[in-house]
Amino acid sequence: MNKKAAIALGAVIILVAGYYVYLTYSSKPIPAPALETVVVQNAGSSVNDKPLENAPDLNPVNKANPFKSVKTNPFE
């Protein structure tokens, strides 16, 4: 009988503690975002939206094509 009472008392304590934790954390309002988060979100507005607009031409074929001035295919 003593063992059953200890188990029942432990279960009641666990239930009460769980209910207390539930009430404590569910009633708190959601905090506002930190200042760092706001700064990170607004940082994109001053950055160039088209980063490849002024990209250099890195294609080696355009620079080293020996047949640029040829108008017909020399291999036909």
C-alpha positions as a Markdown table, in Angstrom:
| # | Residue | x | y | z |
|---|---|---|---|---|
| 1 | Met | 0.0 | 0.0 | 0.0 |
| 2 | Asn | 2.8 | 2.4 | 0.8 |
| 3 | Lys | 4.4 | 1.8 | -2.6 |
| 4 | Lys | 1.2 | 2.7 | -4.4 |
| 5 | Ala | 0.8 | 5.9 | -2.4 |
| 6 | Ala | 4.3 | 7.0 | -3.3 |
| 7 | Ile | 3.7 | 6.3 | -7.0 |
| 8 | Ala | 0.4 | 8.3 | -6.8 |
| 9 | Leu | 2.0 | 11.2 | -5.0 |
| 10 | Gly | 4.9 | 11.2 | -7.5 |
| 11 | Ala | 2.4 | 11.3 | -10.4 |
| 12 | Val | 0.5 | 14.2 | -8.8 |
| 13 | Ile | 3.7 | 16.1 | -8.3 |
| 14 | Ile | 4.7 | 15.6 | -11.9 |
| 15 | Leu | 1.3 | 16.7 | -13.2 |
| 16 | Val | 1.2 | 19.8 | -11.0 |
| 17 | Ala | 4.8 | 20.7 | -12.1 |
| 18 | Gly | 3.9 | 20.2 | -15.7 |
| 19 | Tyr | 0.8 | 22.3 | -15.4 |
| 20 | Tyr | 2.8 | 25.1 | -13.7 |
| 21 | Val | 5.4 | 25.0 | -16.5 |
| 22 | Tyr | 2.6 | 25.1 | -19.1 |
| 23 | Leu | 1.0 | 28.1 | -17.6 |
| 24 | Thr | 4.3 | 29.9 | -17.1 |
| 25 | Tyr | 5.5 | 29.6 | -20.7 |
| 26 | Ser | 2.2 | 29.8 | -22.5 |
| 27 | Ser | 1.1 | 33.1 | -21.0 |
| 28 | Lys | 4.4 | 35.0 | -21.9 |
| 29 | Pro | 4.0 | 37.1 | -25.1 |
| 30 | Ile | 6.4 | 36.5 | -27.9 |
| 31 | Pro | 9.4 | 38.8 | -27.6 |
| 32 | Ala | 10.1 | 41.4 | -30.3 |
| 33 | Pro | 13.0 | 40.5 | -32.6 |
| 34 | Ala | 16.5 | 41.5 | -31.5 |
| 35 | Leu | 18.1 | 44.6 | -32.9 |
| 36 | Glu | 20.7 | 42.4 | -34.7 |
| 37 | Thr | 17.9 | 40.6 | -36.6 |
| 38 | Val | 16.3 | 43.9 | -37.7 |
| 39 | Val | 19.7 | 45.1 | -38.9 |
| 40 | Val | 20.3 | 41.9 | -40.9 |
| 41 | Gln | 16.9 | 42.1 | -42.5 |
| 42 | Asn | 17.4 | 45.8 | -43.6 |
| 43 | Ala | 21.0 | 45.3 | -44.8 |
| 44 | Gly | 19.9 | 44.0 | -48.2 |
| 45 | Ser | 18.2 | 47.3 | -49.1 |
| 46 | Ser | 21.6 | 49.1 | -49.7 |
| 47 | Val | 23.2 | 46.2 | -51.5 |
| 48 | Asn | 23.2 | 46.0 | -55.3 |
| 49 | Asp | 20.3 | 43.9 | -56.4 |
| 50 | Lys | 22.0 | 42.9 | -59.7 |
| 51 | Pro | 25.5 | 41.8 | -58.8 |
| 52 | Leu | 26.3 | 40.5 | -62.3 |
| 53 | Glu | 25.4 | 43.7 | -64.0 |
| 54 | Asn | 29.0 | 45.0 | -64.2 |
| 55 | Ala | 30.7 | 41.6 | -64.2 |
| 56 | Pro | 33.9 | 41.2 | -66.3 |
| 57 | Asp | 33.9 | 38.9 | -69.3 |
| 58 | Leu | 35.9 | 35.9 | -68.2 |
| 59 | Asn | 35.1 | 33.7 | -71.2 |
| 60 | Pro | 38.5 | 32.7 | -72.8 |
| 61 | Val | 36.9 | 31.9 | -76.1 |
| 62 | Asn | 35.9 | 35.4 | -76.7 |
| 63 | Lys | 39.4 | 36.7 | -76.0 |
| 64 | Ala | 41.4 | 34.1 | -77.9 |
| 65 | Asn | 39.2 | 33.3 | -81.0 |
| 66 | Pro | 41.5 | 33.4 | -84.0 |
| 67 | Phe | 38.6 | 33.3 | -86.5 |
| 68 | Lys | 36.8 | 36.5 | -85.4 |
| 69 | Ser | 37.5 | 38.3 | -88.7 |
| 70 | Val | 36.6 | 35.2 | -90.9 |
| 71 | Lys | 33.1 | 35.5 | -92.3 |
| 72 | Thr | 32.9 | 31.9 | -93.7 |
| 73 | Asn | 33.7 | 28.6 | -92.2 |
| 74 | Pro | 37.3 | 27.7 | -93.3 |
| 75 | Phe | 36.7 | 24.0 | -92.8 |
| 76 | Glu | 33.9 | 23.5 | -95.4 |
